[in-house]
Amino acid sequence: MKNKLIIKGLALVIFLLFTLTAVIPQTIGLKIEKVNLNLSKSRGYIQDLIDNASDGDAIYIPSGVYHENIVINKSISLIGENKYTTIINGSRNGTGILVNADWVNISGFSIEYCDDSNTTAGINILSNYNIIIENNIINNGYGIVFESSSYNYILNNVISKSRLGVFLYNNSNYNKLSGNTFYNNGLFVYQSYNNIVENNTVNDKPLVYLEGESEKVILDAGQVILSSCDDITIENLNLSDIDVGIELFNTNNSKIIGSEFSNNKFFNIVVFHSNNNTILNNDLSLCRFTCIGLEYSDTNTIIANNISNNYEGIELYNSNFNTIKGNKILNNRYEGVDLVDSNRNVISENIISSNYNNSEGISFFDCYFNYISNNFISKNDDGIRLHYSSFNEIYYNNISNNNKGLGLGYHCNNNTIDSNYISSNYENGIQIYLLSKNNSISNNILSENIDGLYIYNSENNIISNNSFFNDGLYITSESIENNVQNNEVNGKPLIFLKDESDVTIDTAGQIFLINCDNINIQNQDLSNTAIGVWMFGTNNSQILRNSIMNNRDGIYLEKAYNNNIIENILLENIRSITFINSERNKIKNNFISKGINGILSYSSDNNSIMDNHILKNVDGIFFSSCKNNNISSNNISGNDDNGIVILKDSSENTLIGNNVSLNSCGIKLSGEDRHLCKYNKIIDNNIFDNSLGIELVNQAYYNSIFHNNFINNSQNAFDDLNNSWDDGKYGNYWSDYTAKYPDAKKLPFKGIWDTPYEIDGGQNKDNYPLINQWPKSRSSNTLETRLTFNNLFLLLFERLSNIFPILRYILRFG
């Protein structure tokens, strides 16, 4: 203590010598008439004086506004005439005064608007033995910053409305702050020791700074900073409108109880390198950064606090063995609880809700052996999200109404998720993705999520004894090597077969077949789940007379061959039937309605789609990169966008004998860049009552369209490319032909008109337009034939109605 007093006494003597006996150069401010300088005259004025001064000089600055960013690299005194009228304005262009030299004294200024970023300072000190006295420091990013700076004296300054008032960090030691007044900011100390902070106020209340103290109780303060303390109790304070409410640095066994925090800029409470402290029953809100932050701090307890409407709720960084229990963590902008490099913590019995802006209720990054239990987690973007985190245990939580419930991503291994209730999340209940392995997902109830459990590119996980209600399992082809056993979907078994053959499935809520052969699925109700039937590498199997409704995917085939999908009802699935890299499958006599895609096919060849009723989807049939498929004799009607759409790299497909009606566009062919849609045949179809009958655009070349009946479409056809519209003898029937060509003549005994039909969009023509409808196409232009068609259709489904009572009200025709 004696050495401290000697050092500080020397600094004061030097300051007096500077101000009373300084040698004043002829160019300094004292020699200049005292005038208020305007903007155009002020730039560089003070800096010029400093550049022309020598060590030991005192520079006096008259009243005025100086728009400058000043660097002091000499041991001088810079003295303003009046701290209210001598103004250094940083013009939001950087630090106001940067001090690189020792033994600098600054007094008598207002220093303002030095805030081009949040960390720009009014005064930034990188040196020692400086005196900052009687200044107004206002509206800056930081007020005064000391970096590795010691033996400085900060006396009787007013520091206000900055994001942070005074910041001592990185071994800024043996400094003294006395008699300073802080408004709407305060003091922040990090890795700095043996400082004296006394007789300062924050928002007209005491700034309490204790260093090396123990067994004290603090009941009145505007801000509390504890450094190297033990057993301090802070109770019943109101700490608002400052930068940091309470800071604990290297402080142990202390308590923060029953206090209110509001509208603070950095932290409501921050704990650095401090252990075994308790934060209990506080009300903490409206913090613009992290409400409660722990860094390199262990065995602390955060219990029964209200933490709401902050930027972030609780953050732990490199902090272990802490307990977060019984808190209400609500309406924070980002994470409710965020753990980074933190292990063996307990998070239990909290309500964590409505934390938003693409953020999680609880987030883990590179964390191990944490225990999360009995929390109610709702209305967050993600309920719980783990990245690069392993050996964590998640038990007995209620996770509901989030965007995603619980996610394991990016190499999350050996975690346990057990006995949780996970419901009504808008996407996945549980998501496992991107090389997450050896996790155990057991005994959970998953209800009313889009997907109950979604697994992407992750293997060797155990999925057992879970109950799914109105959702289910969804996996991708990169995730087939998981162990799935003893799960239920809607009270029925989740069937997951690998390398099986010659099996008949008689009861199932959901079915997964991997590398199987000759599996028979019939007369099942596979509804209200993620995927009704999922087949990978499965061949020669039958999906016959099943009811598959209200799923994300009805039937999904990948690398599957020679399968039959016959007489199923697929209703209100997002995608009713999907083919990926699958060949020689038959889709026949199915009723497919009210989905986004009725039949969706990518890179799949030689499949047959026939005699199906594909109604009221967004797209009825969607092909991309598909070849040699046969689409025949289907009724494709009432789809919002396209009845049939065939896209890039699709060739040699045949569309024959279909009724295509009441769609926005009946048939669309479109390529992309150099990916042609070519050599497809569209023949013998009835295309009627669509907004646009057929459209060929964007690299759809060399296709053949003939022997079709185009009837009562708002626009029959559009083609701006090079395609064929007749076979050299006969073309198509056009219901608007006589209106467009009233003077055309019938060619005797030919059945065609003498005038070609011009196709809108380019130079294409149907050179042999038909006088009457093409007889091999099923006519759809009379009431009689429509009624006959509908009666046949109703008879088919009446036969099945004993199995599928839903059929009694599905169909809507006419």
Salt bridges, closest charged atoms under 4 A:
GLU81 OE2 - LYS34 NZ 3.88
ASP115 OD1 - ARG92 NE 3.27
GLU134 OE1 - LYS83 NZ 3.14
GLU198 OE2 - LYS176 NZ 3.18
ASP382 OD2 - ARG385 NH2 2.80
GLU427 OE1 - LYS404 NZ 3.38
ASP451 OD2 - ARG552 NH1 2.15
GLU481 OE1 - LYS498 NZ 3.77
ASP553 OD2 - ARG575 NH2 2.78
GLU567 OE1 - ARG545 NH1 3.97
GLU567 OE2 - ARG799 NH2 3.43
GLU583 OE1 - ARG584 NH1 3.29
ASP649 OD2 - HIS675 ND1 2.75
GLU672 OE2 - LYS648 NZ 3.79
ASP684 OD1 - HIS707 ND1 3.86
ASP689 OD2 - ARG786 NH2 2.90
ASP727 OD2 - HIS707 NE2 2.94
